[in-house]
Amino acid sequence: MSIALALIVVLLPNLKTLFIRKTDDDIKEVIAQVKKILESQQMRYFVKCIYGADLKLTKANTNEISTNLSTDIKGTSQLVGLGIGSSLTGKHFDRIFTDDIVNLQDRMSKAERDRTKSIYQELHNVKNRGGRIFNTGTPWHKDDCFTLMPNPEVYDCYHTGLINHDELESIKGQMTASLFAANYELRHIAAEDVIFTSPQKNAEPHLVEQGICHTDAAYGGEDYTAFTIARKYNGKIYVFGKLWHKHIDDVQGEIKRYIEQFNAGVMYCENNGDKGYLGKEFRRNGIRVSIYHENMNKFIKITSYLKACWKDVVFVAGTDEEYINQICDYNENAEHDDAPDSLASVIRKLWNKSEDTSNYKPIFA
């Protein structure tokens, strides 16, 4: 990367180049390397051969470099390095290089993934007409900024030849399988403590008709509103699930339509957080509601009831993919648990019904 940036400064002296990384501190090392390359005896020799002039750095600090080769009268530095939190307002570049703007923070935080995406989209506004954006780095999450980038050329640890087998095995033994897969194999796998894998999907929607319902409500912030209809039939639990990143008041109409569409039965709503507000609102809209107080630890509830039945859970067509993904990504430290909590609550209610329960034995963690 440093050699490429140095060659651009020398061979395309009137182009303005932006080098962007996660933080301002991250760019200092590369800018310093570019400076050393430009000051090297070899590069000075190349410049003398090409231009017949001595190479001089007219600006060289921790985040900008310019040389006497540029004839641009605007005074903009040939190379500028910025962290993604820096202001881009009023800046314009012909070449933009992003390097590792996605990192472990993006793997752990949806807010960080959204921030990185927003800044990457802003880069298209500072790119000059006819300019280009180049991206290098490692994908850390299935929904990170790489989803906005063109299809990449992938150079994983098995194809570069940079790490021999013994070294690779040593590295693999020093980190979790999911981190190794992300950092070296450039692929995403579920973390080791993920509980639910290989969901069964796309059953006929009518199989949840007359099932019971549950709503896990969001009242703002980062939480989601999860809605579940579930029905036991022939040894299976058929599930229809919806997930909205919205306040419960904004989706009550949609929930009522799904209840009517599937001729669903009673709606279960806990009153721990809202003192029964949601249940009363549903009742006011003509929905049969059972309000209850939740006394069970959420993690124990999910890993007991939902885990024990997981092999028999089948999602019907029309279920939100994000609803299923949130369940499959669930672990004790998951960022969001609205969908698995809602489904586990429904299954617990089904468990207490007499029919078709003989195969289910709760496993309390």
N, C-alpha and C positions, 0 to 999 in steps of 0.2 A: 504494500500500500504506500509506504513512504517513498519507495523508488518511483512508483507510478506518478505520484504527486510531483516529485522533483522533475521528472521528464516532462510533465505537462507545463510546469513553470518555464522550462527551457525551450521546448519545441512549439508551444502555443502561448507565447508570452502575453498576448492581448486578450486571452480568455480569462474570465473571472471564475474561480473555483471555490466552492464551499465544501469543507470537510466537516461532517457532523457526527458526533457520538452522544452517548447518554448524558454525560455531564461535562462541564467545562474542564474539570481536572483530567478527564479521560483523553482529551485532545492534545494535552501538552506534550506527551511523550512522542506522538507522531509528528507534530509540528517541529519539535526539537530534532527528530531524526531527519526530516526533510532539510532542515537548515544545515545539518552536518554533511548531508549528501551534496548539497549545492556548494558547500565550502571545500569539498574534497578536491584533491589535485586532478583526479580523473575527470570530474565534471567541468572543472575550469578548462581543461585541455579540450574537451568536446566543444565547449562554447567558443573557444578560440578558433577551432577548426571550422565551425559552422558560420559564425558571425564575424570572425576576424576582430573580436573585441574581448576585453577582459570582463569576466562576470563579477558584478558587485551587488551585494544585498543593500537595497535602499531602505528597506524596513524589515526588521526581524525581531519579533517579540514572541510571547508565549502562544499567541493565536493568530498572527498575521505574518505573511512574508511577501515581499516584492523585490524585484531586481531592476537593474538598469536596462534590461531587455524589453520591457514594456514601453510602448509608445502611446498608450491610452492617456488621454488628457483629463479623464474624470477623477483620477487620483485614487480609485478603488484598488485595494491590495489584490495581487494576483491570486493569493491563497489565503482564505480565511477559515479558521477552525472555531466551531461553536458547539456547546452542549445543547441538547434539545430544549432546555428551559430558557435559552437566551432569546432575546427579541429578534424577530426577523423582519419587522416592519421597515419598509423602505429599502430593503436590500434586494439585489438582483444578481443572479449568477448564470453563467453559461453551462457549467458542469457542477453537479451536486453529488457528492459521495457520502452515503450513509454507511456507518460501520458500527455494528453491535449496538444499534439504538434499541434493540430488544434484548433484555437480559433477565436474570432471575427474578427481578422485581415484577416483570410482566407475567411471569409464571404464577406468582403468588397473589397478585392483586388485579382485579378487574378494573379498578379505577386507574391504575398505572397503564394497563393495556389501552384503555380509552384515551388517556392523555397522549400516549405515544402515537396512536392512530391520528389524533387530531393534529398533532404537530407535523406528521408525515404528509397529511393532506395539505397543510399550509405550504409545504415546500413547492408544490405545483404553482403556487401564486408568486413565488420569488424566482422561479426558473424563467430565464429569458426565452423569447420566442426562438424555437429551433434548438433549445438547450436539452440536456439529458440528465436523468437521475440514475445513478448506479447504486446498487444495494449489496452489501456483504454482511454476513452475520449468521447467527444461529437461531432457529425458531425454538421458542420455549413453551408455547401454548398453542392449542388448536385454533384459538381465536385471537392470536396476537397480530401485530402490524404486518406480518408477512402475508396475511390474507389480502392486503391491499396492493401488494406488489406483483409484478409479472411473474410467470412461472420461472422458478430458479433453476440454475445448473447446480446440482447437488454433488458435493465432494465429501463423502463420509469417511470414517476412519479406515474402512476396508479398501477404498479405491485410490487413496492418495499415495500410499506407500511410505508415508512419513513415520508411521508407528509400527514396529514389528509385533509379532504375535505375543511374545512374552511381555513386552511393555504394555500392550493392550490389556492383557489379562490382569496385570498388576494394577492398572488404572481402574479397571472394572471392579476389582476387589476393594477399592477405596471409596466407592460412592454407591448410592442406591441405584437400582436398575433403571428407574425412571429418569434420574439425572444423567446417567450414562447414555441412555437412549437419546435424550434431547441434545446433549452436548457433543457426542461423538458419532452417533448413528443418524442424527438429524431426523428423528422421528418421535412421535408422541406415543407414550404408553401410559396406562393408568398407574398412579402412584401405588407403592407396595401396600398401603393400608386401605386402598379402595376395596369396598365390600361387594359391590354388585357388578357383574360382568355379563356379557353376551345376552342382552335382553331379547325376548321373543316379541315380535312386532307384526303389525299389519293384519290382525285378525278382523273378521267381519264386524262392523260397528254394531249391528243389531244384537250382538252377544252381551252388550252391557245394558240393554234395555231393562227397565225396572230394577236396576241396581240402586245401591244407596250412595249418598254423596258426602263429601267433606270439603270445606274451604279453609285454607290457611291464608289469612288475610294480611296484606301489607298496608301500613298506614303512613307511608312515606319512606324516605331514605333509600338504602340500597336493597331492601327486601323485595321479594316478589310475592304476588298473590297466586296461590296454587289452588286449582279446583280439580276434584277427582270424583269420578263415578266408577264404582266397582261392583261386580256381580260374580258370585260363585256358580259354576255350572260344569257338571261332568268332571269334577276334580281339578278344574282350572279356575283361576281368578282373572277375569277379563277386566281390563282397566282402560278408561278414557280419561286423559289428563290434559289440562290446559295451564299455561304459565304466562303471567303478564308482569312486566316490570312497571306496574301501575298501582295506584291507591285503590283499595277495595271499592270505594264509592264509584270509581270510573268504570268498573267492569261488572257491577251487579246485574245490569240488563242482559249482558252476554251470558252470564251464569244462568239466569232464569230461562233464557232461550234454550240452552243446552239441557236443562232439567226437563223442559217441555218436549224437546226433540226426542229424548230418550225415555220419556215417561218415567223418570227416575223417582225413587222413593224419598225417604226422609233425609234431610240435610243435617249433618252433625257440625256444630260450631262450638269451640271452646270459649270460655269467658274469662280466661286468665288476664289477658291484656286489655280487653275493651269493656269489661264488666257486663257482657251480654249484649252490647250494642249491635253487633253484626247479626246475631240470631233474631233480635227484635226487628231489625230492618228487613230481613228475609221474610219473617212472618207477616209483616205489614204488606209485603208484595205477594202474599198468597202462597208462600212456600212452607211446606211442613218442616219444622225445625226441632231438633233436640239439642238443647244447650247443656254443656257439661263442663266440669272443672278438671283441668289436666293436672294430675299429680305425679305422673311418671316422667323420669328423666328422658329427654328426647333421644339421646344416643342409645340408651337401653331399649327404648320403644322401637326404634328403627332397626337395630341389630337383632332384636328378638323376633318381633312379628313379621316384619318385611323380609328379613334374611331367611327365616325359617320357611317362608312360602315362596321365595324368589324363583325357584325352579318351576313353579306352577303359575307364575304371573305372566300374562300375555296382554300386550298393549294392542288396542284395536286401531284400525286406520283412522286418521284424523287427530290422533294424539300429537301434541306439540313435540317436536324433536328435542327442543330445549328442556322440556319437562323430563323426558327420558334421560337426557344427558346429565341433568342435575342429579338424578338418582344414581347414575353410573359413576359419577365423579365424587359421590359422597364418601366422606370419612369423618372421623371425630373432629378434625380441624378444618372441615370444608367451609369455604367462604359463604355458601348458600345451602340451605337445607329445607326450603319450603316444600318442594315437590316430594322428597322422601318422607318428610314429616306428615304431609297430608295423606299419602298412600298408606303409610304405616298405621295411621289413625283409623282409616277405613277398614284395613285388614283386621285390626284388633276388634272392631265392631262385628265384622263377619265371623271372626273366630268364636265369638260368644253365641252365635246362632247354632242351632242344633244340627242343621243339615250339612253333610259333606265336610266334616271337620276332622275325621278320624286320622288323617294322615299328617296333621299339623301338630308338632310338639314345640312349644316355645323354648328358645335357648336364651336364658337371661345372662347378659354379659356382666 
